[in-house]
Amino acid sequence: VFDGNGGVTGQAAISDNGTFASFSFTGVYTVQAGCTGTLTLTVNPPAAGPFFFEVEDGGKSLSMAFSGTGAVILGRAYQVTTGTVQCGRGLLTGSYGFEFTGVSGGLRVSEEGQMVSDGDSNLTLNGVFNSNGTTSQFVSAGNYSLRSDCSGSAAITNPSGNTNYLFAMVENGTHILFLETDAGTTVSGKAQ
């Protein structure tokens, strides 16, 4: 949460080489006249940054970059809601196209397809899964929970077993960002 006065607080989740972690952070930021800025975060306890960013979409998102010893990070930050949309289980209703990519079990993987939510914690997915160049079609089912801050979790049962995700609904519920939380995976994606 950017406070408009140079301070930021929040929570984040990462998957680093298949090891999942979530954490809280605080920090400071500056924005220059050309909508570019810097962001420095303090995370349990080491500092991260500065991140360099550009404000986009009229202040609704940031495009960010960080380069340091042993790390290069590129990403985006999104505004969750403009205050007119209330997050809760019923917000996640209808059909969404999705795409995920990453590494699982040491193999490069990607998948794309359609996710359908009934608005009452149930999901159905169908699509194409690619594991190191071998593709297969799949149908999966699962459930989810969505908290009032627009963050949530999902558990999907598929032909390969169970897959678990954390997600965040952003841009007034029109986009969903996913991060797989299972050990040995670094998989993320989005749905809209």
C-alpha positions in Angstrom: 0.0 0.0 0.0 1.5 3.3 -1.1 0.5 6.0 1.3 0.9 9.0 -1.0 3.6 10.4 1.3 6.7 8.3 0.5 5.9 5.3 2.6 4.8 1.8 1.6 3.7 -1.4 3.4 2.6 -4.7 2.2 2.8 -8.5 1.9 4.3 -10.6 -0.8 5.0 -14.2 -1.7 8.0 -15.6 -3.7 9.1 -18.9 -5.1 12.9 -18.9 -5.3 14.2 -22.0 -7.0 11.3 -24.0 -5.8 11.3 -22.8 -2.2 8.2 -20.8 -1.3 8.1 -18.0 1.2 5.7 -15.2 2.1 6.7 -12.0 4.0 5.7 -8.5 5.1 7.6 -5.4 4.1 7.9 -1.7 4.7 9.7 0.8 2.6 10.1 4.3 1.2 9.6 5.6 -2.4 10.0 8.7 -4.4 8.3 9.7 -7.7 9.8 12.2 -10.1 7.9 14.6 -12.4 8.3 12.2 -15.4 6.5 9.4 -13.5 9.7 7.5 -12.8 10.8 6.6 -9.2 12.7 4.5 -6.8 11.5 2.1 -4.1 13.5 0.7 -1.2 12.0 -2.2 0.8 12.9 -3.5 4.3 12.2 -7.2 4.5 12.8 -9.4 7.5 15.5 -7.8 8.1 17.6 -7.2 4.9 16.9 -4.2 2.7 16.0 -4.7 -0.9 16.5 -2.1 -3.5 16.5 0.3 -4.8 13.9 -0.8 -7.3 13.4 1.5 -10.2 9.9 2.0 -11.5 7.6 3.8 -13.9 4.1 4.7 -13.0 1.6 3.5 -15.7 -2.1 3.5 -16.5 -2.8 6.8 -14.7 -1.3 5.5 -11.4 -3.0 2.1 -11.5 0.2 0.1 -12.0 4.0 0.2 -11.8 6.6 -1.4 -14.1 9.6 -2.3 -11.8 13.2 -3.4 -12.2 15.9 -4.4 -9.7 19.5 -5.4 -10.4 21.9 -6.4 -7.7 24.5 -9.0 -6.8 23.2 -12.3 -7.9 19.7 -11.1 -8.8 17.8 -9.4 -11.6 14.1 -8.9 -11.0 11.5 -7.5 -13.4 7.8 -7.2 -12.5 4.6 -5.2 -12.2 2.6 -3.9 -9.3 -1.1 -3.4 -9.6 -3.8 -1.5 -7.8 -6.2 -4.0 -6.3 -9.4 -1.9 -6.5 -10.5 1.6 -6.8 -12.8 1.3 -3.8 -15.9 0.5 -5.9 -15.4 -3.3 -5.9 -15.6 -5.3 -2.7 -13.4 -8.4 -2.6 -15.0 -11.7 -1.5 -15.8 -15.1 -2.7 -18.6 -13.9 -5.2 -16.2 -11.6 -7.0 -14.5 -14.6 -8.6 -17.3 -15.7 -10.9 -17.4 -16.7 -14.5 -14.9 -17.7 -17.2 -11.3 -16.6 -17.3 -8.5 -17.4 -19.8 -5.3 -18.3 -18.1 -1.6 -18.9 -18.8 1.1 -20.3 -16.4 4.8 -20.8 -17.0 7.9 -21.8 -15.0 9.8 -24.8 -13.8 8.4 -27.9 -12.0 10.5 -30.9 -11.0 13.4 -29.5 -13.0 11.4 -29.3 -16.2 10.2 -26.3 -18.1 6.4 -26.2 -18.0 3.6 -24.0 -19.4 -0.1 -24.3 -19.6 -3.0 -22.4 -21.0 -6.7 -22.8 -21.0 -10.0 -21.7 -19.4 -10.9 -21.5 -15.7 -14.6 -21.3 -14.7 -15.6 -20.3 -11.2 -19.1 -20.7 -9.9 -18.6 -17.8 -7.4 -19.0 -20.2 -4.5 -15.5 -21.5 -4.1 -15.5 -24.1 -6.9 -13.3 -24.1 -10.0 -13.2 -26.1 -13.2 -10.2 -25.9 -15.6 -9.5 -27.3 -19.0 -6.5 -26.6 -21.2 -3.2 -27.7 -22.6 -0.2 -28.6 -20.5 3.4 -28.5 -21.9 6.2 -30.2 -19.9 9.6 -29.9 -21.6 8.0 -30.0 -25.1 5.5 -32.8 -24.5 1.9 -31.5 -24.6 -1.3 -33.0 -23.2 -4.9 -31.8 -22.7 -6.3 -31.8 -19.2 -9.5 -31.2 -17.2 -9.1 -30.3 -13.6 -11.3 -29.2 -10.6 -10.6 -27.5 -7.4 -11.7 -25.0 -4.8 -10.6 -21.5 -3.7 -11.0 -19.0 -0.9 -10.9 -15.2 -1.5 -10.3 -12.8 1.4 -11.6 -9.2 1.7 -8.1 -7.8 0.7 -8.5 -9.6 -2.7 -5.8 -12.2 -1.9 -6.7 -15.9 -1.9 -5.6 -19.5 -2.2 -6.6 -22.3 -4.6 -6.1 -26.1 -4.6 -6.5 -27.9 -7.9 -6.7 -31.6 -8.4 -5.3 -32.6 -11.8 -4.2 -35.9 -13.5 -0.7 -35.3 -12.0 -1.9 -34.8 -8.4 -2.7 -31.7 -6.4 -1.4 -28.2 -7.2 -1.6 -25.3 -4.7 -1.6 -21.6 -5.5 -1.7 -18.2 -3.9 -3.4 -15.5 -5.9 -4.4 -11.9 -6.0 -7.3 -10.3 -7.8 -6.2 -6.9 -9.2 -7.6 -4.2 -11.5 -11.1 -4.3 -9.9 -11.3 -8.1 -10.2 -10.7 -8.3 -13.9 -7.2 -9.9 -13.6 -5.9 -12.6 -11.3 -2.1 -13.2 -10.6 -1.1 -16.7 -9.5 2.0 -18.2 -7.8 2.3 -22.0 -7.2 3.3 -22.8 -3.6 4.3 -26.5 -4.0 7.9 -27.5 -3.2 10.2 -27.9 -6.2 8.2 -25.5 -8.4 8.7 -21.9 -9.7 5.5 -21.4 -11.6 3.4 -18.3 -11.9 0.8 -16.9 -14.2 -2.3 -14.9 -14.8 -5.9 -15.1 -15.7 -8.3 -12.6 -17.2 
